[in-house]
Amino acid sequence: MDARLEAILSRVHGNVLADIGCDHGKVAVYAVLRGLVRRSIAADISKACLDKARALAKERGAEAVEFRLGDGMSVLAPYEADCVVIAGMGGREMVKILSCAPPSDAEFILVPHDDAPLLRGYLAREGYAALSDVTIKAGGKFYPVIVCKKDGVSRTLSTEELLYGSGAATAERLEYMRQREKALQDICGGMDKNAPAYAAQLELLQATRRAIGRGI
């Protein structure tokens, strides 16, 4: 089990977990085996992925896992799950899934592999309160782990918060921000300062430096 999956499992709790885009089904299976939830729903649009998840559940003896073939959260009834995990896809796809989701009062655990600022902006506008937003490092890559729940209050985030989340920075987030600072320095240093895209890249660099300075 890699650090990304362990970070997800460490935040799972409740009665019914829905693992949306479950892939091999590890979150759904191990959440049941570890007693984190009473039962899990492993869902994926891919039959091949669901077959792998079924095989894992059978191998590990996880009987309280149900498998559903379908797109996003369309496989769920309203308020069926009280914990929803969406990982292994980009933030843009997560926005699409959430925008078409049935009514839910679940706690969401979201781990996008790209477009995290877009996802954070959507969550803030649509009234999802961030309960935590941390950065973890797994396999040499950095991933945000966003835990949120809808409270209906629309919010506006700063550029720093969109880029890196809110709350005090962990060592892994600081490492990620310093990596991004170096990359943005190189990008800006190689650009014509009169180029249309230069101002946008410079703003990202300045926001990153502000975030590092504030320990966000």
Backbone as CSV, one residue per row, in Angstrom:
resi,resn,N_x,N_y,N_z,CA_x,CA_y,CA_z,C_x,C_y,C_z
1,MET,0.861,-1.192,0.000,0.000,0.000,0.000,0.898,1.244,0.000
2,ASP,0.759,2.098,-1.020,1.627,3.263,-1.080,1.106,4.393,-0.191
3,ALA,1.920,5.442,-0.075,1.595,6.540,0.844,0.309,7.253,0.448
4,ARG,0.014,7.308,-0.842,-1.207,7.983,-1.285,-2.445,7.225,-0.801
5,LEU,-2.458,5.916,-0.980,-3.600,5.123,-0.539,-3.720,5.109,0.979
6,GLU,-2.587,5.069,1.672,-2.629,5.112,3.137,-3.175,6.450,3.622
7,ALA,-2.818,7.532,2.927,-3.334,8.853,3.301,-4.846,8.913,3.126
8,ILE,-5.346,8.278,2.074,-6.794,8.229,1.866,-7.461,7.417,2.966
9,LEU,-6.963,6.207,3.212,-7.562,5.328,4.204,-7.541,5.932,5.601
10,SER,-6.520,6.718,5.897,-6.429,7.327,7.227,-7.540,8.338,7.472
11,ARG,-8.218,8.756,6.411,-9.285,9.752,6.531,-10.677,9.156,6.320
12,VAL,-10.748,7.867,6.017,-12.032,7.209,5.789,-12.694,6.852,7.121
13,HIS,-13.969,7.172,7.246,-14.752,6.739,8.403,-16.223,6.828,8.040
14,GLY,-17.063,6.125,8.765,-18.497,6.179,8.511,-19.098,4.802,8.402
15,ASN,-20.302,4.740,7.866,-21.002,3.475,7.685,-20.829,2.922,6.272
16,VAL,-21.021,3.803,5.269,-20.973,3.353,3.877,-19.988,4.222,3.098
17,LEU,-18.985,3.594,2.541,-17.997,4.266,1.699,-18.324,4.016,0.243
18,ALA,-18.281,5.052,-0.569,-18.360,4.912,-2.027,-17.005,5.289,-2.608
19,ASP,-16.361,4.344,-3.259,-15.070,4.568,-3.914,-15.356,4.731,-5.399
20,ILE,-15.383,5.994,-5.849,-15.781,6.324,-7.215,-14.554,6.338,-8.119
21,GLY,-14.595,5.546,-9.195,-13.400,5.355,-10.006,-12.423,4.482,-9.254
22,CYS,-12.905,3.328,-8.795,-12.182,2.532,-7.793,-10.923,1.866,-8.323
23,ASP,-10.777,1.739,-9.637,-9.622,1.080,-10.239,-9.488,-0.348,-9.701
24,HIS,-8.423,-0.652,-8.966,-8.216,-2.006,-8.447,-9.023,-2.283,-7.183
25,GLY,-9.697,-1.262,-6.649,-10.575,-1.467,-5.500,-9.891,-1.516,-4.147
26,LYS,-8.654,-1.062,-4.062,-7.923,-1.194,-2.802,-8.549,-0.384,-1.670
27,VAL,-8.994,0.831,-1.974,-9.593,1.657,-0.916,-10.870,1.011,-0.398
28,ALA,-11.728,0.588,-1.309,-12.991,-0.031,-0.907,-12.764,-1.307,-0.106
29,VAL,-11.837,-2.134,-0.543,-11.576,-3.421,0.109,-10.930,-3.230,1.476
30,TYR,-9.875,-2.420,1.538,-9.152,-2.293,2.805,-9.907,-1.452,3.828
31,ALA,-10.790,-0.573,3.372,-11.622,0.170,4.319,-12.532,-0.784,5.085
32,VAL,-13.034,-1.807,4.404,-13.856,-2.828,5.050,-12.995,-3.728,5.939
33,LEU,-11.875,-4.193,5.414,-11.029,-5.116,6.168,-10.487,-4.489,7.452
34,ARG,-10.242,-3.182,7.416,-9.717,-2.494,8.598,-10.820,-1.997,9.532
35,GLY,-12.066,-2.254,9.171,-13.171,-1.842,10.028,-13.427,-0.348,10.037
36,LEU,-13.001,0.346,8.981,-13.196,1.798,8.911,-14.634,2.142,8.549
37,VAL,-15.297,1.242,7.811,-16.702,1.405,7.428,-17.393,0.046,7.539
38,ARG,-18.711,0.093,7.585,-19.484,-1.149,7.662,-19.502,-1.857,6.308
39,ARG,-19.656,-1.063,5.226,-19.616,-1.647,3.885,-19.100,-0.620,2.894
40,SER,-18.668,-1.114,1.737,-18.126,-0.255,0.682,-18.859,-0.509,-0.624
41,ILE,-18.948,0.547,-1.425,-19.423,0.446,-2.799,-18.243,0.804,-3.701
42,ALA,-17.779,-0.162,-4.470,-16.693,0.073,-5.423,-17.315,0.317,-6.789
43,ALA,-17.093,1.493,-7.343,-17.737,1.868,-8.608,-16.697,2.302,-9.633
44,ASP,-16.930,1.911,-10.872,-16.035,2.331,-11.956,-16.791,2.237,-13.274
45,ILE,-16.384,3.073,-14.210,-16.983,3.038,-15.544,-16.409,1.891,-16.373
46,SER,-15.285,1.334,-15.884,-14.595,0.262,-16.597,-14.926,-1.099,-15.986
47,LYS,-15.461,-2.019,-16.800,-15.744,-3.369,-16.328,-14.456,-4.089,-15.953
48,ALA,-13.381,-3.845,-16.707,-12.106,-4.493,-16.410,-11.598,-4.104,-15.021
49,CYS,-11.743,-2.816,-14.662,-11.331,-2.374,-13.328,-12.186,-3.022,-12.248
50,LEU,-13.498,-3.090,-12.479,-14.382,-3.720,-11.494,-14.044,-5.199,-11.323
51,ASP,-13.674,-5.866,-12.396,-13.290,-7.273,-12.297,-12.037,-7.422,-11.424
52,LYS,-11.095,-6.495,-11.559,-9.891,-6.528,-10.712,-10.257,-6.289,-9.254
53,ALA,-11.170,-5.356,-9.025,-11.607,-5.068,-7.662,-12.314,-6.277,-7.053
54,ARG,-13.153,-6.923,-7.834,-13.840,-8.128,-7.356,-12.833,-9.215,-6.980
55,ALA,-11.811,-9.370,-7.816,-10.795,-10.390,-7.558,-10.046,-10.088,-6.260
56,LEU,-9.735,-8.824,-6.033,-9.033,-8.444,-4.803,-9.911,-8.711,-3.581
57,ALA,-11.183,-8.332,-3.664,-12.099,-8.558,-2.544,-12.229,-10.048,-2.232
58,LYS,-12.312,-10.868,-3.270,-12.422,-12.314,-3.070,-11.146,-12.868,-2.450
59,GLU,-10.003,-12.402,-2.946,-8.709,-12.873,-2.434,-8.530,-12.529,-0.960
60,ARG,-8.977,-11.319,-0.585,-8.783,-10.847,0.794,-9.953,-11.223,1.715
61,GLY,-10.997,-11.754,1.165,-12.138,-12.139,1.982,-12.976,-10.959,2.452
62,ALA,-13.039,-9.915,1.641,-13.834,-8.721,1.986,-15.234,-8.887,1.398
63,GLU,-16.148,-9.408,2.212,-17.485,-9.718,1.704,-18.408,-8.505,1.647
64,ALA,-18.122,-7.479,2.455,-19.032,-6.328,2.530,-18.669,-5.247,1.515
65,VAL,-18.294,-5.684,0.316,-17.988,-4.755,-0.775,-18.948,-5.050,-1.926
66,GLU,-19.644,-4.015,-2.376,-20.572,-4.131,-3.502,-19.942,-3.460,-4.716
67,PHE,-20.189,-3.999,-5.891,-19.551,-3.503,-7.113,-20.608,-2.978,-8.072
68,ARG,-20.381,-1.750,-8.555,-21.350,-1.123,-9.446,-20.637,-0.534,-10.662
69,LEU,-21.136,-0.870,-11.830,-20.600,-0.362,-13.086,-21.380,0.883,-13.483
70,GLY,-20.679,2.001,-13.672,-21.369,3.218,-14.068,-20.455,4.423,-14.028
71,ASP,-20.984,5.543,-14.497,-20.225,6.782,-14.640,-20.348,7.638,-13.377
72,GLY,-19.227,7.904,-12.736,-19.201,8.814,-11.603,-20.108,8.381,-10.463
73,MET,-20.794,9.375,-9.872,-21.672,9.114,-8.740,-23.100,8.766,-9.163
74,SER,-23.299,8.565,-10.463,-24.632,8.181,-10.938,-25.047,6.818,-10.401
75,VAL,-24.093,6.045,-9.925,-24.381,4.710,-9.397,-24.983,4.767,-7.992
76,LEU,-24.971,5.939,-7.355,-25.430,6.070,-5.971,-26.841,6.628,-5.900
77,ALA,-27.594,6.172,-4.915,-28.872,6.787,-4.582,-28.604,8.023,-3.722
78,PRO,-29.520,8.984,-3.683,-29.320,10.154,-2.825,-29.047,9.752,-1.377
79,TYR,-28.015,10.357,-0.803,-27.640,10.185,0.604,-27.261,8.736,0.946
80,GLU,-26.901,7.941,-0.045,-26.596,6.534,0.222,-25.282,6.355,0.969
81,ALA,-24.270,7.121,0.598,-22.948,6.983,1.220,-22.678,8.171,2.138
82,ASP,-21.997,7.914,3.235,-21.611,9.035,4.104,-20.132,9.374,3.991
83,CYS,-19.396,8.614,3.177,-17.997,8.929,2.865,-17.776,8.577,1.400
84,VAL,-17.266,9.524,0.635,-17.034,9.312,-0.799,-15.578,9.614,-1.120
85,VAL,-14.913,8.667,-1.731,-13.531,8.844,-2.175,-13.514,8.947,-3.696
86,ILE,-12.847,9.987,-4.197,-12.607,10.103,-5.639,-11.119,10.383,-5.803
87,ALA,-10.415,9.455,-6.401,-8.965,9.578,-6.577,-8.576,8.946,-7.907
88,GLY,-7.317,9.157,-8.294,-6.828,8.522,-9.512,-7.276,9.181,-10.799
89,MET,-7.738,10.430,-10.707,-8.140,11.166,-11.914,-7.842,12.644,-11.705
90,GLY,-8.022,13.436,-12.732,-7.716,14.855,-12.644,-8.825,15.664,-12.005
91,GLY,-8.472,16.869,-11.583,-9.443,17.751,-10.950,-10.587,18.130,-11.859
92,ARG,-10.327,18.263,-13.151,-11.393,18.630,-14.096,-12.450,17.531,-14.157
93,GLU,-12.021,16.277,-14.167,-12.960,15.160,-14.185,-13.738,15.096,-12.874
94,MET,-13.078,15.420,-11.763,-13.769,15.429,-10.472,-14.864,16.494,-10.435
95,VAL,-14.592,17.646,-11.009,-15.606,18.700,-11.084,-16.812,18.195,-11.867
96,LYS,-16.569,17.516,-12.971,-17.659,16.960,-13.790,-18.492,15.970,-12.975
97,ILE,-17.823,15.102,-12.222,-18.529,14.108,-11.410,-19.363,14.784,-10.329
98,LEU,-18.769,15.740,-9.625,-19.482,16.410,-8.535,-20.655,17.230,-9.052
99,SER,-20.508,17.831,-10.213,-21.574,18.675,-10.755,-22.793,17.861,-11.178
100,CYS,-22.614,16.553,-11.371,-23.726,15.677,-11.774,-24.128,14.718,-10.655
101,ALA,-23.623,14.942,-9.457,-23.839,13.998,-8.358,-25.247,14.105,-7.789
102,PRO,-25.794,13.006,-7.272,-27.085,13.068,-6.583,-26.920,13.808,-5.252
103,PRO,-28.032,14.224,-4.637,-27.919,14.900,-3.332,-27.153,14.038,-2.335
104,SER,-26.293,14.697,-1.550,-25.441,13.956,-0.623,-25.023,14.847,0.530
105,ASP,-24.934,14.252,1.712,-24.352,14.965,2.848,-23.055,14.273,3.283
106,ALA,-22.425,13.586,2.338,-21.217,12.812,2.615,-20.009,13.714,2.847
107,GLU,-19.032,13.143,3.491,-17.708,13.752,3.554,-16.925,13.215,2.358
108,PHE,-16.326,14.123,1.593,-15.606,13.753,0.380,-14.101,13.766,0.632
109,ILE,-13.432,12.750,0.116,-11.965,12.691,0.128,-11.526,12.698,-1.328
110,LEU,-10.922,13.804,-1.754,-10.594,14.022,-3.163,-9.080,14.102,-3.331
111,VAL,-8.553,13.314,-4.261,-7.100,13.298,-4.488,-6.844,13.442,-5.989
112,PRO,-6.846,14.668,-6.505,-6.620,14.872,-7.941,-5.142,14.745,-8.295
113,HIS,-4.856,14.221,-9.476,-3.454,14.152,-9.903,-3.061,15.347,-10.773
114,ASP,-4.033,16.203,-11.131,-3.726,17.474,-11.782,-4.938,18.393,-11.620
115,ASP,-4.778,19.638,-12.043,-5.860,20.635,-11.996,-6.451,20.830,-10.603
116,ALA,-5.615,20.715,-9.583,-6.100,20.939,-8.209,-6.634,22.356,-8.001
117,PRO,-5.994,23.410,-8.551,-6.553,24.757,-8.364,-7.962,24.893,-8.938
118,LEU,-8.207,24.280,-10.086,-9.540,24.322,-10.681,-10.547,23.641,-9.750
119,LEU,-10.170,22.495,-9.201,-11.055,21.770,-8.290,-11.317,22.581,-7.026
120,ARG,-10.282,23.158,-6.434,-10.481,23.956,-5.217,-11.402,25.145,-5.477
121,GLY,-11.251,25.774,-6.629,-12.119,26.897,-6.962,-13.566,26.466,-7.086
122,TYR,-13.792,25.329,-7.713,-15.153,24.805,-7.842,-15.748,24.510,-6.468
123,LEU,-15.008,23.829,-5.636,-15.502,23.457,-4.307,-15.872,24.698,-3.497
124,ALA,-15.012,25.715,-3.552,-15.276,26.939,-2.789,-16.536,27.639,-3.290
125,ARG,-16.662,27.762,-4.605,-17.821,28.449,-5.176,-19.121,27.698,-4.895
126,GLU,-19.053,26.372,-4.931,-20.258,25.553,-4.822,-20.617,25.199,-3.378
127,GLY,-19.917,25.775,-2.424,-20.312,25.608,-1.031,-19.811,24.361,-0.345
128,TYR,-18.634,23.883,-0.731,-17.990,22.780,-0.017,-16.956,23.364,0.946
129,ALA,-17.108,23.080,2.206,-16.154,23.551,3.207,-14.983,22.578,3.269
130,ALA,-13.767,23.104,3.168,-12.570,22.267,3.268,-12.304,21.941,4.731
131,LEU,-12.388,20.674,5.084,-12.085,20.243,6.449,-10.587,20.078,6.633
132,SER,-9.912,19.677,5.579,-8.449,19.630,5.570,-7.986,19.586,4.121
133,ASP,-6.766,20.039,3.895,-6.193,20.044,2.548,-4.683,19.938,2.717
134,VAL,-4.168,18.735,2.596,-2.747,18.502,2.829,-2.101,17.976,1.556
135,THR,-0.791,18.097,1.489,-0.018,17.572,0.366,0.786,16.389,0.854
136,ILE,0.717,15.293,0.108,1.520,14.122,0.459,2.408,13.758,-0.732
137,LYS,3.487,13.068,-0.440,4.426,12.652,-1.479,4.406,11.138,-1.564
138,ALA,4.187,10.634,-2.781,4.144,9.191,-2.993,4.741,8.875,-4.349
139,GLY,5.671,7.946,-4.372,6.298,7.573,-5.638,7.011,8.713,-6.318
140,GLY,7.546,9.639,-5.531,8.262,10.782,-6.088,7.374,11.887,-6.604
141,LYS,6.049,11.745,-6.466,5.107,12.775,-6.909,4.342,13.339,-5.720
142,PHE,3.817,14.548,-5.912,3.052,15.210,-4.860,1.562,15.180,-5.206
143,TYR,0.747,14.922,-4.193,-0.699,14.869,-4.374,-1.394,15.660,-3.264
144,PRO,-2.390,16.483,-3.616,-3.225,17.080,-2.576,-4.270,16.073,-2.118
145,VAL,-4.527,16.028,-0.833,-5.599,15.210,-0.274,-6.597,16.183,0.356
146,ILE,-7.710,16.397,-0.326,-8.699,17.396,0.076,-9.889,16.683,0.711
147,VAL,-10.167,17.010,1.963,-11.333,16.470,2.649,-12.332,17.613,2.807
148,CYS,-13.558,17.428,2.321,-14.531,18.517,2.339,-15.942,17.986,2.525
149,LYS,-16.830,18.881,2.892,-18.242,18.547,3.074,-19.062,19.768,2.699
150,LYS,-20.172,19.537,2.025,-20.979,20.652,1.546,-21.752,21.282,2.699
151,ASP,-21.605,22.611,2.835,-22.395,23.350,3.826,-23.206,24.465,3.183
152,GLY,-23.081,24.605,1.854,-23.872,25.579,1.118,-23.353,27.001,1.150
153,VAL,-22.198,27.234,1.782,-21.638,28.578,1.880,-20.599,28.776,0.776
154,SER,-20.879,29.695,-0.148,-19.939,29.972,-1.230,-18.770,30.790,-0.712
155,ARG,-17.567,30.472,-1.186,-16.358,31.128,-0.713,-15.500,31.580,-1.876
156,THR,-14.628,32.552,-1.607,-13.647,32.999,-2.591,-12.259,32.727,-2.032
157,LEU,-11.427,32.049,-2.794,-10.084,31.708,-2.336,-9.051,32.631,-2.966
158,SER,-7.980,32.885,-2.236,-6.850,33.632,-2.784,-6.116,32.756,-3.797
159,THR,-5.258,33.370,-4.586,-4.466,32.600,-5.549,-3.618,31.558,-4.832
160,GLU,-3.041,31.926,-3.679,-2.235,30.981,-2.913,-3.055,29.779,-2.462
161,GLU,-4.278,30.033,-2.001,-5.139,28.942,-1.544,-5.581,28.056,-2.702
162,LEU,-5.852,28.658,-3.856,-6.204,27.866,-5.026,-5.049,26.942,-5.434
163,LEU,-3.844,27.464,-5.364,-2.682,26.702,-5.799,-2.282,25.611,-4.822
164,TYR,-2.338,25.934,-3.510,-1.720,25.043,-2.530,-2.611,24.652,-1.357
165,GLY,-3.840,25.120,-1.318,-4.712,24.794,-0.207,-4.548,25.765,0.937
166,SER,-5.322,25.560,1.972,-5.283,26.445,3.132,-4.772,25.677,4.346
167,GLY,-4.557,26.408,5.423,-4.036,25.775,6.630,-2.523,25.778,6.638
168,ALA,-1.958,25.423,7.776,-0.498,25.431,7.938,0.146,24.393,7.018
169,ALA,1.275,24.756,6.465,1.966,23.886,5.521,2.744,22.793,6.246
170,THR,2.642,21.578,5.741,3.479,20.484,6.211,4.818,20.540,5.479
171,ALA,5.746,19.710,5.913,7.053,19.654,5.254,6.902,19.249,3.785
172,GLU,5.955,18.352,3.502,5.776,17.910,2.123,5.205,19.024,1.250
173,ARG,4.277,19.810,1.801,3.744,20.928,1.016,4.828,21.965,0.762
174,LEU,5.630,22.250,1.772,6.726,23.217,1.584,7.711,22.714,0.526
175,GLU,8.004,21.425,0.548,8.893,20.858,-0.470,8.281,21.031,-1.860
176,TYR,6.985,20.768,-1.964,6.304,20.921,-3.245,6.311,22.378,-3.703
177,MET,6.021,23.308,-2.780,5.996,24.723,-3.154,7.371,25.205,-3.587
178,ARG,8.409,24.738,-2.943,9.769,25.146,-3.346,10.128,24.547,-4.698
179,GLN,9.654,23.345,-4.968,9.863,22.749,-6.287,9.160,23.572,-7.360
180,ARG,7.920,23.984,-7.069,7.170,24.805,-8.009,7.822,26.178,-8.180
181,GLU,8.345,26.750,-7.096,9.019,28.043,-7.198,10.194,27.964,-8.165
182,LYS,10.991,26.906,-8.041,12.135,26.733,-8.932,11.682,26.576,-10.375
183,ALA,10.647,25.776,-10.606,10.157,25.572,-11.966,9.626,26.867,-12.567
184,LEU,8.887,27.640,-11.766,8.329,28.905,-12.260,9.414,29.951,-12.487
185,GLN,10.450,29.928,-11.657,11.600,30.830,-11.885,12.226,30.532,-13.243
186,ASP,12.404,29.256,-13.530,13.010,28.859,-14.802,12.120,29.257,-15.979
187,ILE,10.805,29.072,-15.817,9.869,29.436,-16.886,9.919,30.933,-17.147
188,CYS,9.822,31.715,-16.072,9.822,33.178,-16.223,11.162,33.675,-16.764
189,GLY,12.240,33.056,-16.320,13.567,33.471,-16.779,13.793,33.225,-18.247
190,GLY,13.073,32.252,-18.814,13.243,31.931,-20.222,12.222,32.582,-21.130
191,MET,11.358,33.440,-20.571,10.298,34.061,-21.370,10.613,35.510,-21.699
192,ASP,10.096,35.960,-22.817,10.128,37.382,-23.162,9.160,38.103,-22.224
193,LYS,9.668,39.103,-21.510,8.837,39.805,-20.533,7.671,40.562,-21.177
194,ASN,7.713,40.720,-22.474,6.598,41.365,-23.176,5.602,40.355,-23.740
195,ALA,5.893,39.072,-23.557,4.992,38.035,-24.065,3.689,38.038,-23.270
196,PRO,2.561,37.785,-23.930,1.263,37.810,-23.237,1.193,36.866,-22.032
197,ALA,1.874,35.732,-22.106,1.772,34.736,-21.030,2.701,35.031,-19.850
198,TYR,3.620,35.991,-20.031,4.608,36.231,-18.975,3.952,36.701,-17.675
199,ALA,2.997,37.616,-17.760,2.363,38.162,-16.557,1.674,37.070,-15.746
200,ALA,1.037,36.124,-16.434,0.348,35.043,-15.733,1.340,34.141,-15.001
201,GLN,2.441,33.814,-15.652,3.454,32.975,-15.014,4.118,33.702,-13.844
202,LEU,4.337,35.002,-14.001,4.939,35.793,-12.931,4.015,35.833,-11.722
203,GLU,2.703,35.956,-11.939,1.741,35.961,-10.835,1.764,34.624,-10.087
204,LEU,1.891,33.525,-10.826,1.999,32.220,-10.179,3.258,32.136,-9.326
205,LEU,4.352,32.660,-9.842,5.601,32.668,-9.085,5.470,33.521,-7.832
206,GLN,4.914,34.703,-7.961,4.763,35.588,-6.806,3.820,34.987,-5.762
207,ALA,2.741,34.359,-6.221,1.803,33.710,-5.295,2.471,32.555,-4.567
208,THR,3.307,31.826,-5.284,4.039,30.728,-4.670,4.997,31.233,-3.597
209,ARG,5.673,32.324,-3.877,6.569,32.915,-2.889,5.809,33.434,-1.678
210,ARG,4.630,34.003,-1.909,3.806,34.452,-0.775,3.374,33.264,0.081
211,ALA,2.993,32.191,-0.581,2.561,30.996,0.154,3.701,30.418,0.981
212,ILE,4.886,30.378,0.418,6.051,29.876,1.158,6.335,30.788,2.353
213,GLY,6.261,32.084,2.118,6.537,33.045,3.182,5.553,32.987,4.338
214,ARG,4.292,32.669,4.019,3.262,32.602,5.055,3.132,31.218,5.657
215,GLY,3.820,30.240,5.053,3.709,28.877,5.551,2.360,28.257,5.290
216,ILE,1.693,28.683,4.190,0.374,28.139,3.852,0.523,26.682,3.424
